[in-house]
Amino acid sequence: MTIAEARGKCKSFLARVPRDVLILGVLLLSSTTSFGLGYLAGLDAGQGGGISPEDSPAATAFSTATTGQIVASKSGTKYYLPSCAGADRISPANKVWFSSAAAASAAGYAPAANCKGL
């Protein structure tokens, strides 16, 4: 088969396929290829998407229990026990730890109303 014969066969095939189907096929092929290449690039860069042991909830609960007795936010006005839901919403960079509720009160913080045990 020569190049001219192959070209003629391709032209006859493309003449039978509707133009919309060809455009849809090209879009589907290119989007699938780009997704696959992006996925492989992420794997190559070490972004596996898994949870490391340091980020697990058990590790977080352990580290907060040993850091202090009372936690507050730098920009907030309330203090919480580390087990309260409000303490979980504080960004780790904004957490301020106190050894007791009296120390937090002395720093100007008030107990959170929704935190039982304060």
C-alpha positions as CSV (number, residue, x, y, z in Angstrom):
1,M,0.0,0.0,0.0
2,T,1.4,3.4,-0.9
3,I,0.9,6.6,0.8
4,A,-1.5,7.8,-1.8
5,E,-3.7,4.7,-1.4
6,A,-3.7,5.1,2.4
7,R,-4.6,8.8,2.0
8,G,-7.5,7.8,-0.3
9,K,-8.8,5.3,2.2
10,C,-8.7,7.8,5.0
11,K,-10.6,10.4,2.9
12,S,-13.3,7.8,2.1
13,F,-13.6,6.9,5.8
14,L,-13.8,10.5,6.9
15,A,-16.4,11.3,4.2
16,R,-18.7,8.7,5.8
17,V,-18.4,9.9,9.4
18,P,-20.4,12.9,10.4
19,R,-18.3,16.0,11.3
20,D,-19.9,16.3,14.8
21,V,-18.8,12.8,15.7
22,L,-15.3,13.5,14.6
23,I,-15.1,16.7,16.7
24,L,-16.6,14.8,19.7
25,G,-14.0,12.0,19.3
26,V,-11.1,14.4,19.1
27,L,-12.3,16.3,22.2
28,L,-12.8,13.0,24.1
29,L,-9.4,11.7,23.1
30,S,-7.6,14.9,24.0
31,S,-9.3,15.3,27.4
32,T,-8.6,11.7,28.4
33,T,-5.0,12.1,27.4
34,S,-4.5,15.3,29.3
35,F,-6.2,13.9,32.4
36,G,-3.9,10.8,32.2
37,L,-0.8,12.9,31.8
38,G,-1.8,15.1,34.7
39,Y,-2.4,12.1,36.9
40,L,1.0,10.6,36.0
41,A,2.7,13.9,36.7
42,G,1.1,14.1,40.1
43,L,2.3,10.6,40.9
44,D,5.8,11.5,39.7
45,A,5.8,14.6,41.9
46,G,5.0,12.5,45.0
47,Q,1.4,13.8,45.4
48,G,-0.1,10.4,45.9
49,G,-3.1,11.9,47.8
50,G,-2.8,9.5,50.7
51,I,-3.1,10.6,54.3
52,S,0.2,10.5,56.2
53,P,0.3,9.2,59.8
54,E,1.0,12.7,61.1
55,D,-2.3,14.0,59.5
56,S,-4.5,11.3,60.9
57,P,-7.2,12.3,63.5
58,A,-5.7,10.0,66.1
59,A,-2.3,11.7,65.8
60,T,-4.0,15.1,66.1
61,A,-6.0,14.2,69.1
62,F,-2.9,12.8,70.8
63,S,-0.8,15.9,70.1
64,T,-3.4,18.3,71.4
65,A,-4.0,16.3,74.6
66,T,-0.3,16.6,75.5
67,T,0.2,20.2,74.5
68,G,-1.9,22.0,77.1
69,Q,-5.1,21.9,79.1
70,I,-6.9,24.9,77.5
71,V,-6.8,26.2,73.9
72,A,-7.9,29.5,72.4
73,S,-7.5,31.4,69.2
74,K,-5.1,34.4,68.8
75,S,-7.9,36.3,67.2
76,G,-10.8,35.0,69.3
77,T,-12.3,35.8,72.7
78,K,-13.2,32.3,74.0
79,Y,-11.2,29.3,75.3
80,Y,-12.0,25.6,74.9
81,L,-11.0,22.2,76.1
82,P,-8.9,20.4,73.4
83,S,-11.8,17.8,73.1
84,C,-14.4,20.5,72.2
85,A,-15.6,21.0,68.6
86,G,-14.6,24.7,68.7
87,A,-11.0,23.8,69.4
88,D,-11.0,21.7,66.2
89,R,-12.0,24.7,64.1
90,I,-9.0,26.8,65.2
91,S,-6.1,26.8,62.8
92,P,-3.0,25.2,64.3
93,A,-1.1,28.4,63.5
94,N,-3.6,30.5,65.6
95,K,-3.8,28.2,68.6
96,V,-2.7,29.6,72.0
97,W,-2.3,27.1,74.8
98,F,-2.8,27.7,78.5
99,S,-2.1,25.4,81.5
100,S,-5.4,26.1,83.1
101,A,-8.7,27.9,82.7
102,A,-7.5,30.6,85.2
103,A,-4.5,31.3,83.1
104,A,-6.8,31.7,80.0
105,S,-9.2,34.0,81.9
106,A,-6.2,36.1,83.1
107,A,-5.2,36.5,79.5
108,G,-8.6,38.0,78.7
109,Y,-10.4,34.9,77.3
110,A,-13.8,33.8,78.4
111,P,-15.1,30.2,78.5
112,A,-17.0,29.0,75.5
113,A,-20.7,28.4,76.2
114,N,-20.9,25.3,73.9
115,C,-17.9,23.5,75.5
116,K,-19.1,21.3,78.3
117,G,-16.7,20.8,81.2
118,L,-15.4,24.4,81.5
